[in-house]
């Protein structure tokens, strides 16, 4: 699944699919939230507002 295919999914569904597809770490953030800037190849980041994924990226 392409990272952008998570956009629009409910948070729980996106987290479940990410785990099924082998993402070791899934980080859920509010849009614009402060975060560490360390890059991790095995991490999928989900920006979630009102229970839906607005943005998704690796690292």
Backbone as CSV, one residue per row, in Angstrom:
resi,resn,N_x,N_y,N_z,CA_x,CA_y,CA_z,C_x,C_y,C_z
1,UNK,0.844,-1.176,0.000,0.000,0.000,0.000,0.886,1.236,0.000
2,UNK,0.620,2.137,-0.887,1.327,3.405,-0.942,0.968,4.228,0.293
3,UNK,1.914,4.981,0.813,1.678,5.766,2.022,0.451,6.667,1.893
4,UNK,0.215,7.235,0.725,-0.912,8.150,0.555,-2.258,7.438,0.569
5,UNK,-2.257,6.123,0.441,-3.514,5.381,0.505,-4.076,5.321,1.919
6,UNK,-3.292,5.693,2.916,-3.779,5.755,4.297,-4.617,7.006,4.527
7,UNK,-4.406,8.041,3.723,-5.125,9.305,3.882,-6.619,9.062,3.695
8,UNK,-7.388,9.540,4.678,-8.839,9.387,4.643,-9.352,8.211,5.460
9,UNK,-8.459,7.291,5.814,-8.877,6.144,6.625,-9.070,6.556,8.076
10,UNK,-9.914,5.805,8.780,-10.044,5.998,10.219,-8.714,5.618,10.867
11,UNK,-8.360,6.283,11.955,-7.077,6.041,12.614,-6.873,4.569,12.938
12,UNK,-7.837,3.923,13.544,-7.678,2.516,13.933,-7.456,1.623,12.722
13,UNK,-8.171,1.873,11.644,-8.003,1.088,10.419,-6.609,1.302,9.835
14,UNK,-6.138,2.537,9.811,-4.808,2.834,9.281,-3.728,2.153,10.116
15,UNK,-3.869,2.193,11.443,-2.890,1.545,12.313,-2.892,0.033,12.105
16,UNK,-4.070,-0.553,11.966,-4.172,-1.996,11.740,-3.516,-2.395,10.419
17,UNK,-3.818,-1.661,9.362,-3.232,-1.966,8.054,-1.716,-1.800,8.063
18,UNK,-1.247,-0.766,8.739,0.202,-0.535,8.817,0.894,-1.708,9.506
19,UNK,0.326,-2.183,10.593,0.907,-3.321,11.306,0.888,-4.576,10.434
20,UNK,-0.201,-4.804,9.728,-0.298,-5.960,8.830,0.749,-5.893,7.726
21,UNK,1.099,-4.703,7.315,2.044,-4.518,6.211,3.489,-4.385,6.686
22,UNK,3.723,-4.633,7.970,5.081,-4.738,8.459,5.713,-3.491,9.032
23,UNK,4.954,-2.415,9.174,5.523,-1.228,9.801,5.766,-1.550,11.262
24,UNK,7.007,-1.415,11.707,7.362,-1.748,13.089,6.848,-0.715,14.070
25,UNK,6.823,0.548,13.646,6.363,1.630,14.511,5.399,2.508,13.734
26,UNK,4.275,2.816,14.353,3.312,3.756,13.777,3.149,4.884,14.788
27,UNK,3.472,6.088,14.357,3.375,7.257,15.239,2.177,8.084,14.804
28,UNK,1.264,8.339,15.736,0.065,9.132,15.468,0.263,10.514,16.068
29,UNK,0.053,11.517,15.234,0.250,12.909,15.635,-0.944,13.756,15.215
30,UNK,-1.190,14.797,15.966,-2.158,15.793,15.516,-1.479,16.631,14.434
31,UNK,-2.217,17.103,13.427,-1.595,17.951,12.413,-0.904,19.150,13.054
32,UNK,0.334,19.395,12.683,1.101,20.513,13.208,1.718,20.278,14.581
33,UNK,1.575,19.065,15.127,2.123,18.771,16.447,3.650,18.779,16.407
34,UNK,4.253,19.107,17.537,5.704,19.031,17.645,6.109,17.562,17.678
35,UNK,7.256,17.260,17.053,7.730,15.881,17.036,9.237,15.861,16.961
36,UNK,9.804,14.724,17.307,11.242,14.566,17.140,11.540,14.479,15.652
37,UNK,12.733,14.876,15.277,13.084,14.883,13.860,14.011,13.730,13.476
38,UNK,14.155,12.753,14.364,14.970,11.595,14.014,14.256,10.793,12.930
39,UNK,15.002,10.346,11.944,14.422,9.581,10.833,14.586,8.096,11.115
40,UNK,13.477,7.375,11.044,13.506,5.924,11.237,12.827,5.278,10.046
41,UNK,13.555,4.467,9.334,13.033,3.796,8.130,11.818,2.921,8.428
42,UNK,11.754,2.402,9.663,10.693,1.457,10.005,9.476,2.136,10.647
43,UNK,9.403,3.471,10.573,8.294,4.192,11.216,7.385,4.831,10.176
44,UNK,6.090,4.657,10.387,5.077,5.322,9.579,4.431,6.374,10.459
45,UNK,4.375,7.598,9.977,3.773,8.712,10.711,2.387,8.996,10.142
46,UNK,1.428,9.148,11.040,0.061,9.457,10.637,-0.369,10.753,11.322
47,UNK,-0.705,11.753,10.547,-1.284,12.983,11.097,-2.790,12.771,11.098
48,UNK,-3.384,12.798,12.293,-4.802,12.449,12.453,-5.575,13.612,13.050
49,UNK,-6.687,13.937,12.409,-7.606,14.973,12.921,-9.012,14.375,12.921
50,UNK,-9.693,14.511,14.042,-11.067,14.004,14.182,-11.168,12.529,13.799
51,UNK,-10.138,11.749,14.146,-10.175,10.308,13.936,-9.842,9.837,12.532
52,UNK,-9.470,10.745,11.627,-9.145,10.400,10.235,-7.734,10.841,9.890
53,UNK,-7.064,10.035,9.090,-5.700,10.347,8.658,-5.754,11.469,7.609
54,UNK,-5.038,12.549,7.889,-4.945,13.669,6.951,-3.664,13.627,6.127
55,UNK,-2.617,13.067,6.727,-1.306,13.024,6.058,-0.572,11.796,6.551
56,UNK,0.283,11.234,5.698,1.037,10.047,6.060,2.408,10.123,5.403
57,UNK,3.470,9.770,6.188,4.821,9.763,5.626,5.701,8.800,6.404
58,UNK,6.743,8.364,5.741,7.704,7.445,6.345,8.772,8.233,7.082
59,UNK,9.279,7.653,8.147,10.417,8.242,8.832,10.100,8.590,10.212
